[in-house]
Amino acid sequence: MRHPHVRAQVPVTSNIPFGRRSEFLGDDIVAAAMIVHHVHHAKVLTRSGDSKRTQTCRALLKATTNDTR
């Protein structure tokens, strides 16, 4: 069933885990309210390990280091 107030899907990414949002926002209550509001109908996907950007950067650095030897 589609919710009438939902018009589009918007991906939101962050490198700050939910448990540390209050450090960024400065208040536990505000952080909790924002998280609840945003994830109420959301599908939350979590990923562990290095990001694709970090993997690519490491591969480029390794290739550059190997070329200079």
C-alpha positions as CSV (number, residue, x, y, z in Angstrom):
1,M,0.0,0.0,0.0
2,R,1.4,3.4,-1.0
3,H,1.3,6.2,1.6
4,P,-0.3,9.4,0.2
5,H,2.4,11.6,1.6
6,V,5.2,9.7,0.0
7,R,6.0,11.2,-3.5
8,A,9.5,9.9,-4.2
9,Q,12.3,7.7,-2.9
10,V,15.3,9.7,-1.8
11,P,18.5,7.9,-0.8
12,V,20.3,9.3,2.2
13,T,23.8,8.3,3.0
14,S,26.0,9.0,6.0
15,N,29.3,7.8,7.5
16,I,28.0,8.5,11.0
17,P,26.3,5.5,12.7
18,F,22.9,6.1,14.3
19,G,24.4,5.7,17.8
20,R,26.8,8.7,17.3
21,R,24.3,11.1,15.7
22,S,23.9,13.0,19.0
23,E,27.6,13.9,18.8
24,F,27.0,15.6,15.5
25,L,23.7,17.2,16.3
26,G,24.6,18.1,19.8
27,D,21.4,16.8,21.5
28,D,20.2,13.2,22.1
29,I,16.5,14.1,21.9
30,V,16.9,16.0,18.6
31,A,19.0,13.2,17.1
32,A,16.5,10.5,18.1
33,A,13.6,12.6,16.8
34,M,15.3,13.1,13.4
35,I,16.2,9.4,13.1
36,V,12.7,8.3,13.9
37,H,11.2,10.8,11.5
38,H,13.5,9.7,8.6
39,V,13.5,6.0,9.1
40,H,9.8,5.6,10.0
41,H,8.9,4.2,6.5
42,A,12.5,3.7,5.3
43,K,14.5,0.7,4.4
44,V,17.8,1.0,6.2
45,L,20.8,-0.7,4.6
46,T,24.0,-0.9,6.5
47,R,27.4,-1.7,5.0
48,S,30.6,-2.7,6.8
49,G,34.1,-2.4,5.4
50,D,35.7,0.1,3.2
51,S,33.6,2.2,0.8
52,K,34.0,1.9,-2.9
53,R,35.7,5.2,-3.0
54,T,38.3,4.1,-0.4
55,Q,38.8,0.8,-2.2
56,T,39.5,2.6,-5.5
57,C,41.8,5.1,-3.8
58,R,43.9,2.3,-2.2
59,A,44.1,0.5,-5.5
60,L,45.3,3.6,-7.3
61,L,47.9,4.3,-4.6
62,K,49.1,0.8,-4.7
63,A,49.4,0.9,-8.5
64,T,51.2,4.3,-8.3
65,T,53.6,2.9,-5.7
66,N,54.3,-0.2,-7.8
67,D,55.0,1.9,-10.9
68,T,57.6,4.1,-9.2
69,R,59.7,1.2,-8.1
